[in-house]
Amino acid sequence: MIQPKYRTTLPQKNSLFLTDGGLETVMVFQNGIELPCFAAIDLLRTANGAKLLAEYFEPYCEIARNAGAGLIVETATWRASPDWAEPIGFTNLNELADANILAARSAFEIRTKFETPQMPVVVSGCIGPRGDGYSPDTTMTISEAANYHSWQIGILARSGVDLITAITMPTIEEATGIALAAKNAKVPAAISFTVETNGRLPTGETLEEAIHAVDEATNRSSEYYMINCAHPTHFAETLDNAGAWVGRIKGIRANASTRSHAELDCACDLDAGDPVQLGREMADLKTRFPHLTVLGGCCGTDHRHIAEIAAATAASQSQAAE
């Protein structure tokens, strides 16, 4: 197993890091690849798929290097926890475990190839929701969530990832369980909530309520929080009206589209939005909330959106320094 490189000191907590865009939407809508249940880990079943995944990250590496930023590479494991094994075509958990390990190795290969002293590459073990991130139809207690997610978190932690990032979390209980499971595995965790067009979790709680609840239940074990799978217009007002708790949010991975989750779920097309406008909106968030150090994309975004985010952020910071 590979030794973690940044686990004890995560550089993205203090300096700008970019992420990739919407891996799954790029593969499905732009590359015409069928991913069972939107599971990008399916790419690693074949040499061609693995090559495509590696090539997918190349423009993001170039963008981060040109921007003087770091890069966070998420493992392709968002849909690689036990309940998803059968739906995505794995016959047993041993096979799924091997796929998680392979996904981590694939991310390490990207770091080996592209990392420089000026562009650190952090490898994050991606954890997705047990059910549907848009609709919290799979309810669990905190204990149940911790027990469920500890299997995948343990595999990724032993594989050497620098941290665990829980992406598209729809409920407080599941987010808390993941934070506790990561703490038990001695690996840092970032918790990323998804919100509806009103800035609230799918279950109705505010971001403030969610962050306070997870922090209280875990003794603030999460390294930081993020928002993903939502457009900035969905949550900007919430952040503007926030108290000191907003400082716990370090990252935004935004959707390209202003559509609601329900609209996106029913859509047969890809709404790529306006990359330039998204870049401006993300840069504006960074200006208003300087503690945001992780910027990237989610559904509908690709390297064009991240390039615009990087360019607009650099322009805003340059203006602020004058």
Legacy VTK file of the C-alpha trace (Angstrom):
# vtk DataFile Version 3.0
C-alpha trace
ASCII
DATASET POLYDATA
POINTS 322 float
0.000 0.000 0.000
1.112 3.574 -0.715
1.911 5.792 2.247
-0.280 8.915 2.549
1.553 12.071 1.549
-0.574 14.868 2.987
-2.744 13.144 5.588
-1.246 14.907 8.591
-1.150 18.365 6.960
-3.742 19.027 4.271
-2.384 21.883 2.123
-5.813 22.800 0.746
-6.802 24.186 4.133
-4.520 27.177 3.623
-3.958 27.660 -0.112
-6.009 27.528 -3.291
-6.793 24.113 -4.735
-8.897 23.244 -7.746
-10.872 20.084 -8.385
-12.099 18.454 -11.553
-15.628 18.939 -12.878
-18.505 16.507 -13.222
-16.726 13.261 -14.040
-19.872 11.222 -14.511
-21.761 13.779 -16.596
-18.727 14.235 -18.850
-18.452 10.499 -19.433
-22.156 9.959 -20.019
-23.208 13.048 -21.959
-20.002 14.091 -23.698
-18.239 10.775 -24.231
-21.359 8.651 -24.727
-20.343 6.041 -22.165
-22.977 4.132 -20.231
-22.163 4.159 -16.542
-24.399 1.852 -14.488
-26.024 3.949 -11.762
-23.634 6.785 -12.670
-20.769 4.687 -11.284
-17.475 5.955 -12.714
-15.662 3.047 -11.112
-17.056 0.984 -13.977
-14.407 2.618 -16.178
-11.688 0.684 -14.369
-13.026 -2.662 -15.589
-11.176 -2.222 -18.889
-7.823 -0.867 -19.999
-9.550 1.573 -22.343
-11.757 2.843 -19.529
-8.799 3.299 -17.208
-6.965 5.195 -19.945
-9.975 7.421 -20.499
-10.182 8.184 -16.773
-6.500 9.125 -16.659
-6.839 11.328 -19.735
-9.897 13.008 -18.220
-7.745 14.506 -15.444
-4.989 15.821 -17.707
-6.569 19.200 -18.584
-7.352 19.830 -14.914
-3.705 19.254 -14.058
-2.713 21.789 -16.702
-5.276 24.320 -15.466
-4.089 24.014 -11.865
-0.442 24.294 -12.915
-1.091 27.411 -14.975
-3.100 28.927 -12.133
-0.398 28.303 -9.552
-2.884 26.236 -7.568
-2.928 22.746 -6.153
-5.225 19.991 -7.386
-7.456 17.555 -5.539
-7.951 14.267 -7.381
-10.991 12.310 -6.217
-10.975 8.543 -6.581
-13.680 7.218 -8.905
-15.458 5.595 -5.961
-18.560 7.709 -5.398
-20.733 4.694 -6.247
-18.485 2.000 -4.789
-19.987 1.149 -1.404
-21.607 -2.212 -0.522
-25.262 -1.524 -1.414
-24.207 -0.466 -4.922
-22.130 -3.571 -5.644
-24.865 -5.598 -7.320
-26.564 -2.703 -9.179
-23.257 -1.687 -10.778
-22.290 -5.240 -11.663
-19.942 -6.524 -8.965
-20.601 -10.102 -7.903
-19.182 -9.838 -4.375
-17.612 -7.399 -1.933
-14.097 -8.722 -2.491
-14.358 -7.675 -6.119
-15.686 -4.275 -5.086
-12.883 -3.873 -2.549
-10.314 -4.571 -5.256
-11.979 -1.940 -7.444
-11.697 0.648 -4.658
-8.002 -0.138 -4.293
-7.521 0.123 -8.050
-9.275 3.494 -8.075
-6.888 4.768 -5.416
-3.902 3.521 -7.396
-5.210 5.254 -10.496
-5.343 8.545 -8.584
-1.815 8.033 -7.252
-0.580 7.514 -10.816
-2.000 10.906 -11.757
-0.139 12.480 -8.845
3.114 10.758 -9.781
2.847 11.955 -13.368
1.780 15.557 -12.828
2.665 16.780 -9.339
5.309 19.484 -8.989
6.516 21.447 -5.951
4.374 24.347 -7.196
1.328 22.134 -7.836
0.740 19.665 -5.028
-1.764 16.923 -5.833
-3.897 15.686 -2.955
-5.597 12.301 -3.412
-9.048 12.131 -1.864
-11.048 8.963 -1.305
-14.526 9.788 -2.582
-17.501 8.496 -0.590
-21.027 8.836 -1.949
-24.388 8.490 -0.235
-25.824 5.072 0.468
-28.944 6.030 -1.458
-29.861 8.874 -3.781
-28.001 12.092 -3.037
-30.862 14.128 -4.470
-33.609 12.344 -2.547
-32.806 11.040 0.942
-34.823 7.862 0.508
-32.315 5.775 2.463
-32.599 6.879 6.086
-30.146 5.682 8.703
-29.217 6.419 12.260
-25.759 7.840 12.875
-24.585 4.434 14.074
-25.982 2.661 11.021
-24.304 5.169 8.724
-20.968 4.775 10.486
-21.170 0.994 10.274
-22.168 1.052 6.614
-19.516 3.476 5.384
-16.675 2.137 7.546
-16.119 -0.694 5.045
-15.262 1.573 2.126
-13.535 4.204 4.244
-11.296 1.537 5.739
-10.269 0.244 2.324
-9.474 3.705 0.972
-7.651 4.716 4.158
-5.468 1.604 4.022
-4.830 2.306 0.339
-3.088 5.540 1.337
-5.485 8.334 0.366
-4.768 11.671 1.997
-8.329 12.232 3.139
-11.895 11.062 2.722
-14.376 13.389 1.023
-18.063 12.602 1.431
-19.719 13.999 -1.688
-23.400 14.912 -2.124
-24.485 14.220 1.430
-28.260 14.618 1.762
-28.738 14.029 5.516
-27.126 15.044 8.775
-27.139 11.470 10.081
-25.246 10.024 7.133
-22.707 12.858 7.158
-22.151 12.350 10.883
-21.718 8.606 10.486
-19.104 9.116 7.778
-17.217 11.636 9.908
-17.147 9.169 12.798
-16.081 6.273 10.575
-13.232 8.368 9.160
-12.183 9.396 12.640
-12.106 5.743 13.680
-9.992 4.915 10.605
-7.602 7.752 11.518
-8.055 9.541 8.203
-9.156 13.198 7.889
-12.576 13.848 6.397
-14.259 16.618 4.457
-18.050 16.597 4.402
-19.801 18.044 1.356
-23.532 18.678 1.578
-25.861 19.073 -1.354
-28.584 21.700 -1.106
-31.799 22.494 -2.925
-32.567 25.788 -4.691
-33.517 27.279 -1.302
-30.078 26.580 0.157
-31.362 23.834 2.469
-30.553 20.150 2.618
-33.023 17.821 0.852
-34.339 16.960 4.328
-35.083 20.615 5.057
-32.360 21.565 7.515
-30.214 24.626 6.955
-26.493 24.372 6.340
-25.936 25.993 9.700
-28.025 23.343 11.435
-26.251 20.561 9.555
-22.732 21.768 10.291
-23.461 22.446 13.946
-25.064 19.010 14.334
-22.174 17.112 12.765
-19.574 19.112 14.670
-21.361 18.580 17.971
-21.757 14.835 17.444
-18.152 14.326 16.329
-16.288 16.874 18.450
-15.469 18.811 15.254
-13.563 15.861 13.792
-14.250 16.919 10.183
-11.389 18.900 8.683
-13.813 21.137 6.813
-17.126 21.233 4.983
-18.070 21.800 1.373
-21.124 22.371 -0.796
-21.530 20.460 -4.018
-24.085 19.579 -6.686
-25.800 22.972 -6.515
-25.466 26.230 -8.427
-24.058 29.278 -6.586
-27.401 31.063 -6.923
-28.913 28.314 -4.768
-26.785 29.012 -1.708
-25.053 32.401 -2.098
-27.678 34.219 -0.024
-27.369 31.603 2.714
-23.639 32.240 2.952
-24.083 36.009 2.862
-26.390 35.844 5.883
-24.279 33.339 7.794
-22.570 33.712 11.130
-19.174 32.459 12.240
-20.076 28.900 11.248
-19.519 29.781 7.587
-15.790 29.609 8.299
-16.126 25.826 8.499
-16.976 25.748 4.780
-13.751 25.553 2.784
-14.933 24.319 -0.593
-17.505 24.670 -3.355
-18.025 22.212 -6.214
-20.778 23.886 -8.189
-23.228 22.620 -10.774
-23.178 24.272 -14.177
-26.968 24.444 -14.276
-29.366 26.550 -12.238
-31.926 23.731 -12.513
-33.269 22.066 -9.393
-32.302 18.507 -8.522
-35.738 17.319 -9.617
-35.297 18.986 -12.997
-31.812 17.555 -13.435
-33.027 14.087 -12.504
-35.614 14.184 -15.290
-33.376 15.825 -17.884
-32.334 13.895 -20.989
-29.831 16.546 -21.995
-26.766 18.080 -20.415
-27.197 21.640 -19.188
-23.641 22.983 -19.301
-24.766 26.478 -18.357
-22.389 29.368 -19.033
-18.771 28.574 -18.071
-17.750 32.236 -18.053
-20.636 33.249 -15.815
-20.006 30.343 -13.450
-16.376 31.386 -13.224
-17.400 34.915 -12.262
-19.877 33.681 -9.662
-17.340 31.366 -8.078
-14.684 34.097 -8.074
-17.178 36.419 -6.423
-17.779 33.850 -3.695
-14.018 33.551 -3.190
-13.738 37.337 -2.883
-16.535 37.539 -0.321
-15.348 34.474 1.570
-11.536 34.358 1.344
-11.420 31.211 3.461
-12.824 29.225 0.511
-9.751 27.346 -0.682
-11.242 24.448 -2.685
-13.014 25.445 -5.896
-14.321 23.138 -8.580
-17.259 21.689 -10.436
-19.954 19.089 -10.183
-22.773 18.014 -12.535
-22.570 19.508 -16.023
-19.134 21.052 -15.583
-15.957 20.139 -17.421
-12.459 21.559 -17.877
-13.870 24.713 -19.515
-15.733 25.650 -16.342
-12.726 24.987 -14.116
-10.514 27.054 -16.423
-12.949 29.960 -16.128
-13.134 29.569 -12.353
-9.341 29.650 -12.155
-9.037 32.652 -14.478
-11.771 34.690 -12.798
-10.400 33.915 -9.340
-6.906 34.985 -10.368
-8.263 38.217 -11.857
-10.263 39.002 -8.705
-7.301 38.358 -6.418
-5.071 40.509 -8.621
-7.529 43.394 -8.452
-7.805 43.053 -4.683
-4.032 43.243 -4.350
-3.779 46.520 -6.308
LINES 1 323
322 0 1 2 3 4 5 6 7 8 9 10 11 12 13 14 15 16 17 18 19 20 21 22 23 24 25 26 27 28 29 30 31 32 33 34 35 36 37 38 39 40 41 42 43 44 45 46 47 48 49 50 51 52 53 54 55 56 57 58 59 60 61 62 63 64 65 66 67 68 69 70 71 72 73 74 75 76 77 78 79 80 81 82 83 84 85 86 87 88 89 90 91 92 93 94 95 96 97 98 99 100 101 102 103 104 105 106 107 108 109 110 111 112 113 114 115 116 117 118 119 120 121 122 123 124 125 126 127 128 129 130 131 132 133 134 135 136 137 138 139 140 141 142 143 144 145 146 147 148 149 150 151 152 153 154 155 156 157 158 159 160 161 162 163 164 165 166 167 168 169 170 171 172 173 174 175 176 177 178 179 180 181 182 183 184 185 186 187 188 189 190 191 192 193 194 195 196 197 198 199 200 201 202 203 204 205 206 207 208 209 210 211 212 213 214 215 216 217 218 219 220 221 222 223 224 225 226 227 228 229 230 231 232 233 234 235 236 237 238 239 240 241 242 243 244 245 246 247 248 249 250 251 252 253 254 255 256 257 258 259 260 261 262 263 264 265 266 267 268 269 270 271 272 273 274 275 276 277 278 279 280 281 282 283 284 285 286 287 288 289 290 291 292 293 294 295 296 297 298 299 300 301 302 303 304 305 306 307 308 309 310 311 312 313 314 315 316 317 318 319 320 321
